[in-house]
Each structure stands twice: as structure tokens, then as C-alpha cells.
Amino acid sequence: MRGVIRALLVVLVVCAVLVGLLWVFQRRLVYLPDDGPLPAAADAVPGARDVRLRTADGLSLGAWFVPGPDRGAPAVLVAGGNGGHRALRAPLARALADAGLGVLLFDYRGYGGNPGSPSEEGLALDVRAARDWLVGDAGVAQERLVYYGESLGCGVVTALATEHPPAGLLLRSPFVDLAAVGGHHYPFLPVRLLLRDRYPVAEQVARVRVPTTVVLGDADAIVPPEQSRRVAAAAARLHRLVEVPGADHNDAVLLDGEALVAAVVELAGPARG
């Protein structure tokens, strides 16, 4: 009996240690930044220029801005996913620019050589700095601004939209909340209890009163398509649900594919409603 009790205690201690490690290092599993190196903006996207964003807590973040064809052109604020850096979204910026839209690609804190460490609170400050730069320095009218979120970035721009409503909101591969997608991949762990960062996309999109388009790949192995559909169902003003057949989470068709780009252009144009 003592041997059984001792074995159980060992198991409990090991589990406690593992849970403790997951609590301490969880953000290293959530955020997967790439430091670069990064090319100059104009080398990655024709007509783009390097700009710096200043966050409310004093960080300077690197970004690329592609002006629209005229001062009144719509612009797209692009919030990336949890991996890589802005150069990976250059094909999207080129496609949107070719369609006549201005584009801002920026890197979160800790990404693309930026200072700081990523967190939900920190990324909220970063996207506010991006929006403030577009409206202030670039002179883009708020009613001509579209927010684009990719995966984790869906949580970032949806939160921003509750504070500063854009002309339209596009969510590419959104999850219900971070715990829901984490629980899908780690069903044996108490993910909802452990997570510090929440990103409650479905909860917040219900409070966003602007045209909202959800784009998903129906073969997504990272964010279950059903979670993206639930976000669409929760949207207060769903404009359109676009399902790309056979597309997985990181497929090129969900980066700059025709259906995706058309959905962004539709939201930015005068025909949206």
C-alpha cells in the first residue's frame, strides 16, 4: 500500500511540475516570432516604405506602408498570425495594392526584430499604434479603413474594432477563443484554466456593428473550420462567410488567393452593406 501511495505522489508531483512549466512558458507555445532579417519595404512590396509605430508604452515597432493610389483610397490594417514576421504577408500586400488599396503591414512586439515580449495586452497596444498611425500620420479616414486579422490576429483586430469601429472587418481563420483552439490540440490539459491570454473572438465580434466577413479553409488542421463558422454565426453584422475548399491553415490560397483578396476588396469598396 505504501508503494502505491508513493507512486501516486510521484505522479502528482510530476503532473504539478508539468502544469507549472506550462504556466510559466505558455507564451512560448502561443507566440512564435521570427526576428528576420527583413528586407527594405520597397524590395518586398513595390511602392512600400518603412515606417515606425510608437506604442502607448513606449515601444518603437517596424512596419511597411503601401499608400493607395490617391489620398481617399481605402486602406487595410493587417494583423498577422502568431508566427513569422511581416515579410511573410508581402504577397497579400502586393495583391491588395494591385487592387487599389493602401496597406499597412506591421510586426508585433518581439517579432521582426521589435523590442518587447508578446502578450494579449501588448498586442492590443501594438495594433492601436498601427491604427493611430494610419489615421494620424497617413491621413486615412476611419470610415475608409478595413481591419484584416489572420488567425491570432483575428483576436487582435476584433478587440480593436470594439473600440474603434472600421469600415469593415475581415477575419481569416478565426477561432472562438484561444482556449477553444488550445483545447482542441491538447484535450488532456486544463487549457482554459492555464491560459493567461484569452482572445475571445466570438464574444467580441458579437459587439462589432460593422460588416464582417469570415474566410476559412475547410481543411484547416490548426483552427478547426467549425470554430470559424461559430465566429461567423456570432457576428453582429455578418457580411459574408467564405469557405475555400481544400485549404489548410497556411496554404497560399489563404494568404493571397483570389477569393480572399476579393473578399477584402469587397469590404473596402462602396458596394459593401
C-alpha positions in Angstrom: 0.0 0.0 0.0 2.8 2.4 0.8 4.4 1.7 -2.6 1.1 2.6 -4.3 0.7 5.8 -2.3 4.4 6.7 -3.1 3.8 6.1 -6.8 0.7 8.2 -6.8 2.5 11.0 -5.1 5.3 10.8 -7.7 2.7 11.0 -10.4 1.0 14.0 -8.8 4.3 15.8 -8.3 5.3 15.2 -12.0 1.9 16.5 -13.1 2.2 19.5 -10.9 5.7 20.3 -12.3 4.5 19.9 -15.9 1.5 22.2 -15.3 3.7 24.7 -13.6 6.1 24.7 -16.5 3.2 25.1 -18.9 2.0 28.1 -16.9 5.4 29.7 -16.9 6.4 29.0 -20.5 2.9 29.0 -22.2 3.6 32.2 -24.2 6.5 30.5 -25.9 4.0 28.0 -27.2 1.4 30.6 -28.3 3.7 33.2 -29.9 6.3 32.0 -32.5 8.1 35.2 -33.6 10.7 35.3 -36.3 13.4 38.0 -35.9 14.2 38.3 -39.6 16.3 39.6 -41.2 13.8 41.7 -43.1 14.3 43.4 -46.5 13.6 47.0 -47.1 9.9 47.7 -47.6 10.3 48.7 -51.3 12.2 45.5 -52.0 9.4 43.4 -50.6 6.4 45.3 -51.9 6.7 47.8 -54.8 5.9 51.3 -53.6 6.1 50.5 -49.9 8.1 52.4 -47.4 9.5 51.6 -44.0 7.7 53.4 -41.1 7.9 53.2 -37.3 5.0 52.9 -34.9 5.1 54.2 -31.4 3.1 52.3 -28.8 1.5 53.8 -25.7 4.0 52.0 -23.5 7.0 53.5 -25.4 8.0 50.8 -27.9 9.0 51.5 -31.5 7.7 48.9 -33.9 8.7 48.3 -37.5 6.1 48.4 -40.3 5.7 48.7 -44.0 3.1 51.1 -45.6 1.9 50.9 -49.1 0.0 54.1 -50.0 -3.2 53.8 -52.0 -3.4 55.4 -55.5 -4.9 58.6 -54.1 -5.4 60.1 -50.7 -9.1 59.0 -50.4 -8.3 55.3 -51.2 -9.3 52.7 -48.6 -6.6 51.1 -46.6 -6.2 47.8 -44.9 -4.6 47.3 -41.5 -3.2 43.8 -41.5 -2.7 42.0 -38.2 -0.7 38.8 -38.7 -0.9 35.4 -37.0 1.2 34.0 -34.2 4.2 33.1 -36.4 6.8 34.6 -38.7 7.1 38.4 -39.4 5.6 40.9 -41.9 7.7 39.7 -44.9 5.6 36.6 -45.0 2.5 38.7 -45.6 4.2 40.6 -48.5 2.2 38.6 -51.2 -1.0 39.8 -49.5 0.1 43.4 -49.5 1.1 43.2 -53.2 -2.3 41.7 -54.1 -4.2 44.4 -52.2 -2.1 47.2 -53.5 -2.7 45.9 -57.1 -6.4 46.1 -56.3 -6.1 49.8 -55.4 -5.9 49.6 -51.6 -3.4 51.1 -49.2 -1.9 48.5 -46.9 -0.1 48.6 -43.5 1.9 45.5 -42.5 3.4 45.7 -39.0 5.1 43.4 -36.6 4.0 42.9 -33.0 6.4 43.4 -30.1 9.0 40.6 -30.1 8.5 40.0 -33.9 10.6 41.1 -36.8 13.4 42.5 -34.6 11.0 44.6 -32.5 11.6 45.1 -28.8 9.4 43.7 -26.1 7.6 40.3 -25.4 4.2 39.4 -26.9 1.1 39.1 -24.8 -2.6 39.8 -25.4 -2.3 43.2 -23.6 0.9 44.0 -25.5 -0.6 43.2 -29.0 -3.6 45.3 -28.2 -1.2 48.3 -27.7 0.6 47.4 -30.9 -2.5 47.3 -33.1 -3.7 50.6 -31.6 -0.4 52.2 -32.5 -0.9 50.9 -36.1 -4.4 52.2 -36.3 -3.3 55.6 -34.8 -0.5 55.9 -37.4 -2.8 55.2 -40.3 -5.4 57.7 -39.2 -3.0 60.3 -38.0 0.3 60.1 -40.0 -1.1 58.6 -43.2 -4.3 60.5 -43.1 -6.6 57.5 -43.8 -10.2 58.3 -42.8 -11.6 55.8 -40.2 -14.6 55.2 -42.5 -12.2 54.0 -45.2 -10.2 51.7 -43.0 -10.6 47.9 -43.1 -9.2 45.7 -40.4 -7.8 42.3 -41.5 -6.9 39.6 -38.9 -5.1 36.4 -39.7 -5.7 33.6 -37.2 -4.4 35.0 -33.9 -4.6 38.4 -35.5 -8.4 37.9 -35.6 -8.4 38.4 -31.8 -6.2 41.4 -32.1 -8.4 43.3 -34.7 -11.7 42.3 -33.2 -10.8 43.8 -29.9 -9.7 47.0 -31.7 -13.0 47.1 -33.6 -14.9 47.2 -30.4 -13.1 50.4 -29.5 -12.6 52.0 -33.0 -15.1 50.6 -35.5 -13.7 50.3 -39.0 -15.4 50.4 -42.4 -15.2 46.6 -42.4 -13.7 43.7 -40.6 -12.2 40.6 -42.2 -11.4 37.6 -40.1 -9.3 34.9 -41.7 -9.4 31.5 -39.9 -10.7 32.9 -36.6 -11.1 30.7 -33.5 -13.8 31.0 -30.9 -11.2 31.9 -28.3 -7.6 30.9 -27.7 -8.6 28.3 -25.1 -11.0 26.6 -27.5 -8.4 26.1 -30.2 -5.8 25.1 -27.5 -8.2 22.6 -26.0 -8.7 21.1 -29.5 -5.0 20.4 -29.8 -4.3 19.5 -26.1 -7.6 17.8 -24.9 -5.7 16.2 -22.0 -4.7 19.5 -20.4 -6.9 22.1 -18.5 -6.1 24.7 -21.1 -8.9 27.1 -20.1 -7.6 27.2 -16.6 -4.0 27.7 -17.6 -4.1 30.3 -20.3 -3.2 33.9 -19.5 -4.2 35.3 -22.9 -7.8 34.8 -24.0 -8.6 36.5 -27.3 -12.4 36.0 -27.0 -13.1 36.5 -30.7 -16.7 35.1 -30.8 -17.7 37.0 -27.7 -16.3 40.3 -29.0 -17.4 40.0 -32.6 -21.0 40.0 -31.3 -20.4 43.6 -30.2 -18.9 44.8 -33.5 -21.5 46.6 -35.6 -19.7 46.8 -38.9 -19.8 44.5 -42.0 -17.8 41.4 -41.0 -16.5 38.8 -43.4 -15.2 35.4 -42.2 -12.8 33.4 -44.5 -11.9 29.9 -43.7 -10.3 26.8 -45.3 -12.4 23.8 -44.9 -9.3 21.6 -44.5 -7.8 23.7 -41.7 -5.8 21.5 -39.4 -4.8 24.3 -37.0 -8.1 26.2 -36.4 -11.0 23.8 -36.8 -13.3 25.1 -39.5 -16.3 24.7 -37.2 -14.8 27.2 -34.9 -14.5 29.8 -37.7 -18.1 29.0 -38.6 -19.1 29.7 -35.0 -17.4 33.1 -35.1 -19.4 33.9 -38.3 -22.6 32.9 -36.6 -21.8 35.1 -33.6 -21.0 38.2 -35.7 -23.5 41.0 -35.1 -23.4 42.0 -38.7 -22.1 39.2 -40.9 -21.4 40.3 -44.4 -20.3 37.1 -45.9 -18.9 33.6 -45.0 -16.3 32.5 -47.5 -15.2 28.8 -47.4 -12.2 27.9 -49.5 -12.4 24.2 -50.5 -9.5 22.0 -49.5 -7.5 24.9 -48.0 -5.3 24.2 -44.9 -4.3 27.0 -42.5 -1.0 28.0 -44.1 -1.8 27.3 -47.7 -1.0 30.1 -50.2 -4.7 30.3 -51.2 -5.4 31.7 -47.7 -2.5 34.2 -48.0 -3.2 36.0 -51.3 -5.7 33.7 -53.1 -8.3 35.2 -55.4 -11.3 34.5 -53.1 -9.5 36.0 -50.1 -8.4 39.2 -51.9 -11.8 39.6 -53.4 -13.4 39.4 -50.0 -11.1 42.2 -48.7 -11.7 44.4 -51.7 -15.5 43.9 -51.4 -15.4 45.1 -47.8 -13.3 48.1 -48.7 -15.4 49.2 -51.7 -18.6 51.3 -51.9 -20.7 48.2 -52.6 -20.4 46.8 -49.1 -23.5 46.9 -47.0 
